[in-house]
Amino acid sequence: MGRVESACATLSAIRENSPLVHNMTNIVVANTTANALLAIGASPAMVDGPEEAPELASVAGALVVNVGTVTPAQAEAMKLATAAAHKAGRPWVLDPVAVGALTFRTKLAAELLENKPSVIRGNASEIMALAGQGAGGKGVDSTDSSETALAGAKELAKQTGAVVVVSGPIDFITDGTRTAEVANGDKMMPYVTGLGCTATALTGATLAVCDDPFDAAVDAMVFLGVTGEIAAKGSAGPASLQLDIINGLYQLNGDILNATARVEMHEAVA
């Protein structure tokens, strides 16, 4: 199956199955990511209390963990939920927001890695910090390019067994052996808060219906990149772009993906 054909099949599977995606995310993006999941066809649940999160994580189609505005109570809940997901064999994705730049969340992310995420998605500085190759970015913003972080992403994938996604003008997805480049998107997208978090949430939806986390990660980045690229053509600015992306996810179909997606695949040379 070709790369774009795979994305089309994943989109159909999400809409046919409406997978439950458990989100433990930050207060800045909760509404946006819930709406993005609804628009693509998934069923979001926003549960981050330690009393309930482990129970839901063990039965959800996938778990999304985003440390963007993490509190000590949420950190404990994240540890419990990821442990429960791992024990139950449920896929989960980690978004290490501002890891490297701030001590508490950097320590937390390292502890969460022990529960074996299926996918790790972050910007270049976050991925390099998590791989032990950098000190993090400027708060939540990257100070490194996605190309610069690729070597660290491959090493992190080998260390953790997770698929690693580096978001940027070109998104890189790697499992340490296979690497994909997704070249969709628009220069206006970084001016909308939480689109990286939206990519992570969409990865939860794709993980819930894909057997291979690498396929899931690539497909999620294609969905957001294609939608953002098309939406930007008619948007007056970042405020309308955010709404147009939600609308675009709802309208996304196989014809749009086939006409717009730009994905390159690379295999490591033995």
SULNORGI-V657908 format. One record per residue. RES is the residue in one letter. OMEGA is omega in degrees with one decimal (NA if undefined). NEAR is the number of other ideal C-beta (glycine too) atoms within 8 Angstrom. D_FIRST is the distance of its C-alpha to the first C-alpha in Angstrom with 2 decimals. Layout:
{{RES & OMEGA & NEAR & D_FIRST} {RES & OMEGA & NEAR & D_FIRST}}
This chain:
{{M & 179.0 & 4 & 0.00} {G & -174.3 & 5 & 3.80} {R & -179.1 & 10 & 6.63} {V & 176.1 & 11 & 8.42} {E & 177.2 & 8 & 6.18} {S & 179.1 & 12 & 6.16} {A & 177.6 & 14 & 9.81} {C & 179.4 & 11 & 10.49} {A & 178.4 & 9 & 9.62} {T & 178.0 & 14 & 11.78} {L & 178.4 & 16 & 14.43} {S & -179.0 & 9 & 14.72} {A & 177.6 & 10 & 15.13} {I & -176.4 & 16 & 17.81} {R & 178.4 & 9 & 19.64} {E & -172.5 & 6 & 19.63} {N & -178.4 & 9 & 20.85} {S & -173.8 & 9 & 22.91} {P & 175.4 & 12 & 22.79} {L & -179.9 & 11 & 26.06} {V & -178.8 & 18 & 25.88} {H & -177.4 & 15 & 29.04} {N & 168.7 & 17 & 30.21} {M & -167.1 & 14 & 32.94} {T & -173.6 & 15 & 33.16} {N & -172.2 & 12 & 35.84} {I & -178.6 & 6 & 38.36} {V & -168.5 & 9 & 37.47} {V & -172.2 & 14 & 33.97} {A & -178.7 & 11 & 34.07} {N & -178.7 & 6 & 34.49} {T & -177.2 & 12 & 31.85} {T & 176.2 & 17 & 29.16} {A & 179.4 & 12 & 30.10} {N & 177.2 & 9 & 29.86} {A & 178.7 & 14 & 26.48} {L & 176.3 & 16 & 25.13} {L & -177.2 & 10 & 26.85} {A & -178.6 & 10 & 25.53} {I & 177.2 & 15 & 21.84} {G & -179.9 & 9 & 22.60} {A & -179.8 & 15 & 23.46} {S & -176.8 & 9 & 26.94} {P & 170.9 & 11 & 28.72} {A & -175.4 & 10 & 31.67} {M & -173.9 & 8 & 33.87} {V & -177.6 & 10 & 35.77} {D & 176.4 & 10 & 37.22} {G & -178.6 & 8 & 40.43} {P & -179.3 & 9 & 40.96} {E & -173.4 & 4 & 42.29} {E & -172.4 & 8 & 39.11} {A & -179.9 & 17 & 36.15} {P & -179.8 & 12 & 35.69} {E & -179.3 & 8 & 35.81} {L & -178.7 & 12 & 33.15} {A & -176.8 & 16 & 30.88} {S & -178.3 & 11 & 30.90} {V & -178.4 & 8 & 29.57} {A & 176.0 & 14 & 27.45} {G & 176.4 & 13 & 23.69} {A & 179.1 & 16 & 23.89} {L & 175.9 & 16 & 26.76} {V & 179.5 & 17 & 27.17} {V & -176.9 & 15 & 30.07} {N & -172.3 & 13 & 31.51} {V & -172.1 & 16 & 34.83} {G & 179.3 & 14 & 35.90} {T & -171.5 & 6 & 39.24} {V & 173.0 & 11 & 39.56} {T & 177.6 & 6 & 42.91} {P & 179.5 & 5 & 44.24} {A & 178.1 & 8 & 43.73} {Q & 178.1 & 10 & 40.13} {A & 178.2 & 12 & 39.57} {E & 178.5 & 9 & 40.90} {A & 178.9 & 14 & 38.73} {M & 177.5 & 16 & 35.61} {K & -179.7 & 12 & 36.57} {L & -177.3 & 11 & 37.13} {A & 179.8 & 16 & 33.97} {T & 175.8 & 15 & 31.64} {A & 179.3 & 10 & 33.50} {A & 178.4 & 14 & 33.09} {A & 179.9 & 15 & 29.35} {H & -179.8 & 11 & 28.98} {K & -177.4 & 7 & 31.24} {A & -179.6 & 9 & 29.41} {G & 179.4 & 4 & 25.95} {R & -179.9 & 14 & 24.94} {P & 175.3 & 12 & 22.71} {W & -176.3 & 17 & 24.62} {V & -179.6 & 17 & 24.45} {L & 172.5 & 14 & 27.44} {D & -173.4 & 15 & 28.59} {P & -174.8 & 14 & 31.50} {V & 177.0 & 14 & 33.37} {A & 173.9 & 14 & 36.24} {V & -174.7 & 15 & 35.93} {G & -179.7 & 14 & 38.10} {A & -176.6 & 13 & 40.34} {L & -168.4 & 9 & 41.90} {T & -173.7 & 5 & 43.07} {F & -177.8 & 8 & 42.68} {R & 177.7 & 13 & 39.01} {T & 176.5 & 13 & 38.26} {K & 179.8 & 8 & 39.86} {L & -179.0 & 13 & 38.09} {A & 178.1 & 13 & 34.61} {A & 178.4 & 9 & 35.45} {E & 179.8 & 8 & 36.53} {L & 179.0 & 13 & 33.44} {L & 179.2 & 12 & 31.25} {E & 179.7 & 6 & 32.96} {N & 165.5 & 11 & 31.10} {K & 174.3 & 9 & 27.70} {P & 175.1 & 14 & 25.63} {S & -178.2 & 12 & 21.87} {V & 169.9 & 16 & 21.66} {I & 178.8 & 15 & 24.46} {R & 178.8 & 14 & 24.40} {G & 173.3 & 15 & 27.34} {N & -172.5 & 15 & 28.78} {A & -178.3 & 16 & 29.58} {S & 178.6 & 17 & 33.08} {E & -179.6 & 16 & 32.14} {I & 178.5 & 17 & 29.47} {M & 178.2 & 14 & 31.93} {A & -179.4 & 17 & 34.68} {L & 177.8 & 15 & 32.67} {A & 179.8 & 12 & 31.86} {G & -176.2 & 4 & 35.60} {Q & -179.6 & 8 & 35.40} {G & -176.6 & 10 & 37.02} {A & -179.2 & 5 & 39.46} {G & -175.3 & 12 & 37.35} {G & 178.4 & 16 & 37.49} {K & -172.6 & 7 & 39.96} {G & 179.9 & 6 & 39.76} {V & -177.0 & 8 & 36.32} {D & 179.9 & 8 & 35.69} {S & 171.7 & 11 & 34.10} {T & 178.8 & 6 & 36.33} {D & 177.7 & 12 & 33.67} {S & 179.6 & 8 & 30.71} {S & 178.2 & 15 & 27.11} {E & -179.7 & 8 & 27.03} {T & -175.0 & 8 & 30.14} {A & -172.8 & 15 & 28.66} {L & -179.7 & 12 & 25.51} {A & 177.9 & 7 & 27.39} {G & 178.6 & 12 & 28.85} {A & 178.4 & 15 & 25.54} {K & 179.4 & 12 & 24.19} {E & 178.1 & 11 & 27.46} {L & 177.7 & 14 & 27.40} {A & 179.8 & 14 & 23.96} {K & -179.6 & 7 & 25.41} {Q & -170.0 & 7 & 28.60} {T & -173.7 & 11 & 27.23} {G & 179.7 & 5 & 23.92} {A & 166.3 & 14 & 22.53} {V & -176.6 & 14 & 19.80} {V & -180.0 & 16 & 21.96} {V & 174.8 & 16 & 21.53} {V & -179.0 & 15 & 24.08} {S & 177.8 & 12 & 24.58} {G & 175.6 & 12 & 26.20} {P & 165.3 & 5 & 26.02} {I & 178.1 & 9 & 22.85} {D & 177.1 & 14 & 21.13} {F & 178.7 & 15 & 20.22} {I & -177.3 & 15 & 18.10} {T & 170.6 & 14 & 18.56} {D & -178.7 & 9 & 18.75} {G & 177.3 & 8 & 21.16} {T & 176.0 & 6 & 18.80} {R & 175.0 & 10 & 15.65} {T & 175.3 & 12 & 16.57} {A & 173.3 & 14 & 15.02} {E & 176.1 & 11 & 17.27} {V & -172.2 & 14 & 17.26} {A & 177.9 & 10 & 19.93} {N & 178.6 & 11 & 20.46} {G & -179.9 & 11 & 23.74} {D & -177.1 & 8 & 27.39} {K & 177.0 & 6 & 30.59} {M & -172.1 & 11 & 32.20} {M & 178.4 & 11 & 29.90} {P & 178.9 & 6 & 31.89} {Y & 175.4 & 7 & 34.91} {V & -178.1 & 11 & 33.55} {T & 170.7 & 5 & 34.26} {G & 179.1 & 10 & 31.62} {L & 171.9 & 12 & 28.38} {G & 176.9 & 12 & 27.32} {C & 176.4 & 17 & 28.30} {T & 176.4 & 14 & 26.29} {A & 178.4 & 14 & 23.16} {T & 178.4 & 14 & 24.10} {A & 177.7 & 17 & 24.67} {L & 176.2 & 15 & 21.32} {T & 174.2 & 16 & 19.83} {G & 179.3 & 19 & 21.81} {A & -178.9 & 18 & 20.16} {T & 176.9 & 16 & 16.58} {L & -177.0 & 16 & 17.78} {A & -176.5 & 16 & 19.22} {V & -178.9 & 12 & 16.04} {C & 175.9 & 12 & 13.51} {D & -175.4 & 3 & 13.94} {D & 179.2 & 6 & 13.22} {P & 177.3 & 13 & 15.74} {F & 176.8 & 11 & 14.05} {D & -178.9 & 12 & 11.10} {A & -177.8 & 18 & 14.02} {A & 178.5 & 15 & 16.10} {V & -176.7 & 15 & 13.83} {D & 179.7 & 14 & 13.09} {A & 179.7 & 13 & 16.85} {M & 175.0 & 14 & 17.91} {V & -178.9 & 15 & 15.83} {F & -177.2 & 15 & 17.46} {L & -179.2 & 15 & 20.89} {G & 179.3 & 14 & 20.67} {V & -178.4 & 14 & 19.64} {T & 179.2 & 12 & 22.18} {G & -179.9 & 16 & 24.88} {E & -179.9 & 12 & 24.50} {I & -178.0 & 10 & 24.92} {A & -177.0 & 14 & 27.63} {A & -178.7 & 12 & 29.64} {K & -178.5 & 6 & 30.19} {G & -176.0 & 5 & 32.40} {S & 179.6 & 11 & 33.87} {A & -178.0 & 4 & 37.46} {G & -174.5 & 8 & 37.02} {P & -177.1 & 9 & 35.58} {A & 178.6 & 7 & 37.12} {S & 179.0 & 9 & 35.50} {L & 179.5 & 16 & 32.21} {Q & 179.5 & 10 & 31.95} {L & -178.0 & 8 & 32.44} {D & 176.4 & 12 & 30.18} {I & 176.3 & 16 & 27.26} {I & 177.3 & 12 & 27.83} {N & -178.6 & 10 & 28.01} {G & 177.0 & 12 & 24.87} {L & 177.4 & 14 & 22.86} {Y & -176.8 & 8 & 24.30} {Q & -175.1 & 7 & 23.41} {L & 178.2 & 12 & 19.86} {N & -176.7 & 7 & 17.36} {G & 179.6 & 8 & 14.15} {D & 179.0 & 6 & 16.31} {I & 179.6 & 11 & 17.77} {L & -179.3 & 15 & 14.62} {N & -177.6 & 9 & 13.30} {A & -167.0 & 6 & 16.86} {T & -173.3 & 10 & 17.70} {A & 177.0 & 14 & 15.15} {R & -175.9 & 7 & 15.74} {V & 173.6 & 12 & 13.69} {E & -179.6 & 7 & 14.20} {M & 178.2 & 8 & 12.96} {H & 175.0 & 8 & 15.58} {E & 176.8 & 7 & 16.13} {A & 177.4 & 8 & 19.74} {V & -177.5 & 3 & 21.81} {A & NA & 2 & 23.55}}
